[in-house]
């Protein structure tokens, strides 16, 4: 938002600099992005008086002028056809640089000396017109700066306005802020009175609207009706007749130019002036182009088309707001007017609109059609419904004043939903608890009143304590019973004030956020709360810490994926699939909440491979989402752990044998996870869900203590190929909600540390390929050898052309009371070998 400091001072007598004001607004939440002086180059240019003007003796198209510039009289040769004796003109002295970069020097033109330059508006950068010099007000004093004479904006602030502060998208909105922050009085210039036009001409005062009203009531010419109050709570209009469409006066053109708007014509410029001044978007229709004497407001017809002011034909939807006459749409409400009702040079009658449209409808229409205008920008953030009529009347007076028109009596009005301010309870104690500083009750009252709020003693404040949230240590009756409390009605222009915390924020802004000391809050935790166990957040934090410690890199992906991603993996679709589609997605690539982590992990894999990564070990801790009609939010959120492996087992340069990551690496990581969180030893078995999880082949179930914890397997090559994977991709996904429940069931118990050394023996079994290594481990443990402390598979060898393999297990023996002898360990090893030969029929 560009804010002219001169324009602001018409509303509030602020005497500081732009930098000082920017600092004050920044601390109040309205950040200063930049400060410019758009007309600074005109400061050395002065007002001159042409005291003599004659034709050049050697050139018919040149004039030799004597110009008084206050401190001297200059001879200037001028080629403009409209220069004449007695004029007040803009003079550039020798050595001064124009806005276009040209520096004026002494010169001789056809033998006549010239000691300066008389400028046109084009040369001054004020407009595109260069048909003659700029002629100033005859009352302009000689020698003063042109910048001062024209009343041009000295400083313009570029302020970043947050989306909730639509009230600050106008000069009036910032004037309210400055008044509240500084205590300066706020005053709106009288209706029809515009700012300073020039040093010598004072102010233009058009007076009240009654000075321009004449003719039959407006309601006799146009019938107005809002057919859908949801789209348009308020629609107002006035009829203006006998207007002359011409160039706007200088003060209006230069004021708009200073805040970045291009001057079009006097009628259109007035609507832009009021938009920037009061924040109310207006639209001017050519009255003669409204057919049938009717104006209707409703949604568009399906497939309806409208050519907008930019000359583009737009196909409309029923959610688009249209302004219509008896034959069809003439405007895309709140976004852009229609070409069929445009104000042209021949227009003499104006139907002037001031309305309030539903913000979300305007936002959707503007985004879909890529039509972002100053009007839509404000309607999206909410406009002041109570101020719409004031803006309409002010615009009508200015329009009549600059065009010589008259105004038909009466305002056309359809207000289906009048504005009703919410009643918000504010407790001083609550404000102090949120801000952490003591507050004076009178300061709170003064601040809120300065912001336009209405206050009365809080009869309902105590009752609202439960709804607003109890304070730490509050008694059932609350501390507010003995403290100040108010019932507050926010002003109509502050649609962002809806709850007690919003009012506390306003008090904090005026108090000064920089004055609130930085103090670490006291954190108290009762034994009862500690006994409640570890929170989900803490558990997930520990899982992330484990993943990083296990040598994996953490990835963070969007919760959104595309239906195409899920379909590509073969995830079931349809109404019973559990997918939750996004109603208004950012793009087609992010139109559904993920039901598995696999799509995001594969995208992360592709990004890493595209950057040349030879080995990828990635994990992600995030939620998946499933549709659940029984949930309050209609969605069930389940935390998952995803792991994906690809590429070399060891980084290049390490003295390790070459090889690629495989299933055993993935299985080992899952087993390490189970061990780190004291889960029962996981069992891995071929999954019966291959059909429902078709992206893994094989698909292995991970089961702990009878609870299905997740799945693991290799991503099918045809599915991995689009992600640039040229080697096997191994993926595991674990349900952390189920893992947490198992973890919470673990009861720590103390075991003394072993003090006697172990004895280890390796044993190799020759087994059929169909026999699982887990079955051998279980059989060894089932023998319940007293001194056997652990069994671990350490090697697997599969000879070529044989349907067998050799599995080597390491047996660790240890006695709790003494050191074992080698003979004892050998005897137990032989016992285990003989028992497995008998039970499983395998050879040692």
Buried (B, 14 or more C-beta within 10 A) or exposed (E): BBBBBBBBBBBBBBEEEBEEBBEBBBBBBBBBEEBBBBBEBBBBBBBBBBBEBEEBEEBEEBBBBBBBBBEEBBBBBBBBEEBBEEBBBBBBBBEBEBBEEEEBEEBEBEEBEBBBBBBBBBBBBBBEEEEBBBBBBEEBBBBBBBBBBBBBBBBBBBBBBEEBBBBBBBBBBBBBBBBBBBEBEBEBBBBBBBBBBBBBBEBBEBEEBEBBBEBEEBBEBBEBBBEBBEBBBBBBBBBBBBBEBEBBBBBBBBBBBBBBBEBBBBBBBBBBBBBBBBBBBBBBBBBEBBBEEBBBBBBBBEEBEBBBBEEEEBEBBEBBBBBBBEEBBBBBBBBBBBBBBBBEEEBBBBBBBBBBBBBEBBBBBBEBBEBEBBBBBBBBBBBBBBBBBBBBBBBBBBBBBBBEBBBBBBBBBBBBEEBEBEEBBBBBBBBBBBBEEEBEEEEBBBBBEBBBBBBEEBEEBBEBBEEBEEBEEBEEEBBBEEBBBBBBBBBBBBBBBEBBBBBBBBBBBBBEEEEEEEEEEEEEEEEEEEEEEEEEEEBBEBBBEBBEEBEBBEBEBBBBBBBEBBEBBBBBEEEEBBBBEEEEEEEEEBBBBBBBBBBBBBBBBBBBBEEEBEBBBBBBBBBBBBBBEEEEEEBBBEBBBBBBBBBBBEEEEEEEEEEBBBBEBBBEBBBBBBEBBEBBEBBBEEBEEBEEBBBBBEBBBBBBEEBEBBBBBBBBEEBBEEBEBEBBBBBBBBBBBBBBEBBEEEEEEEEEEEEEEBBEBEBBBBBEEEBBBEEBBEBBEEEEBEBBBEBEBEEEEEEEEEEBBBBBBBBBBBBEEEEBEEEBBEEBBEEBBEBBEEEBEBEE
